Amino acid sequence: MLRTGMGEGNTPLIPSTRIGPELGLHNLWFKLENTNPSGSYKDRFVTAELARPGNEGIRGCLATSSGNTGSSLAACCARYQLPCTIVVNHQVPEGKLIQMKAHGANVIRVEGFAESPATTSAVFDTLGRLSTGRHLTLVVSAYRYCPVGMAGVESLGRELAAASDGPPSHVFVPVGGGGLYCAVTRGLASTPARVHAVQPHGCSTVAAAFKRGDGEIRPVESTTRISGLAVPFDIDASRALKLLCQNGGQAFEVSDDEIFKAQRALLQLEGIFAEPAGATALAGLATAAARRLVSRDEKVVCLVTGSGFKDPGSLATAAARHPDQLIPEACLERVILEQLGEGSI
Ligand SMILES: Cc1ncc(COP(=O)(O)O)c(C=O)c1O
């Protein structure tokens, strides 16, 4: 079967309407990777990986995922009539879990996967062993395992490089395992863009090493609640750190609360529907702006890497501040007038 992709890439790059001015930035843009068909940039990876030479005759896929690779793979496998089995962490958010299952994937939640280094490497060993000799392909969104698929993500950086008003001066990228950072930096290699890495405090591999300056990725005990960014050991982190140092970008650590705040800002100030990982770049930019590391007229891009529907729990917190009302019809006019500030006191 011809593997034609699923309409991924060429995502919108839109100017900020309110957050930029609030941060004192006049040239802030958002790259809407949440508008990819399965709701995250992972579609660029999965479609490139399944179309790669050597994968023509496969009978199915085995994968590990924090949720978004799995959602994308489940969709792609439905399209290409391939069975897939996806191993996820037991804390995967509801939206991603439902999405994978709704596309017909076999999902296995393994306790301790992506938390305990021993369990995680045992999972990789098992999947690697089972895929060998069975015409199954192992799908993991990292250069370490799937370099051809990750090269597909480099198109994201190339799209930023090719913008009609020129490439950005700064790009902010959320970092989990580090593969996305590597791909974006490679895609922007022909430009002077500085590519900054943003990680949650609770799982800081690249940013902590950058701060120490010893070039060594140390495993951490992850405490972050940000799905997609809890990768507590080196998958592509060494590669990302090396590229970060060559590129001249900075690394930022932000708290989970700062990320949730950035998610609410995207929702309520820009109308952008992002999951927490997808708002992490903006949380990093807020820190950079407060430290005056970006100047007023420089072109800045924040990647919005995943859609809000992935993580309904985080949306519920934002929505709770705006409760709806159940009323009899007779009260409708009065309630609307009150909302318009025209109600009687
Ligand atoms: C929405 C989202 N943003 C960012 C990332 C981080 O990508 P990487 O693990 O390649 O650093 C992920 C990874 O799953 C993700 O799902």
The ligand as an SDF file (V2000), in Angstrom:
LIG
                    3D

 16 16  0  0  0  0  0  0  0  0999 V2000
    3.0920   17.5540   22.9840 C   0  0  0  0  0  0  0  0  0  0  0  0
    4.5430   17.2120   23.1520 C   0  0  0  0  0  0  0  0  0  0  0  0
    5.4300   18.2140   23.1900 N   0  0  0  0  0  0  0  0  0  0  0  0
    6.7440   17.9720   23.3650 C   0  0  0  0  0  0  0  0  0  0  0  0
    7.2340   16.6710   23.4950 C   0  0  0  0  0  0  0  0  0  0  0  0
    8.7020   16.4650   23.7310 C   0  0  0  0  0  0  0  0  0  0  0  0
    9.3610   15.8130   22.6780 O   0  0  0  0  0  0  0  0  0  0  0  0
   10.7350   15.0610   22.9580 P   0  0  0  0  0  0  0  0  0  0  0  0
   10.4180   13.9020   23.8650 O   0  0  0  0  0  0  0  0  0  0  0  0
   11.2120   14.6100   21.6170 O   0  0  0  0  0  0  0  0  0  0  0  0
   11.6400   16.0250   23.6160 O   0  0  0  0  0  0  0  0  0  0  0  0
    6.3310   15.5960   23.4530 C   0  0  0  0  0  0  0  0  0  0  0  0
    6.8040   14.2040   23.5750 C   0  0  0  0  0  0  0  0  0  0  0  0
    6.0600   13.2650   23.6870 O   0  0  0  0  0  0  0  0  0  0  0  0
    4.9520   15.8700   23.2780 C   0  0  0  0  0  0  0  0  0  0  0  0
    4.0430   14.8790   23.2400 O   0  0  0  0  0  0  0  0  0  0  0  0
  1  2  1  0
  2  3  1  0
  2 15  2  0
  3  4  2  0
  4  5  1  0
  5  6  1  0
  5 12  2  0
  6  7  1  0
  7  8  1  0
  8  9  2  0
  8 10  1  0
  8 11  1  0
 12 13  1  0
 12 15  1  0
 13 14  2  0
 15 16  1  0
M  END
$$$$
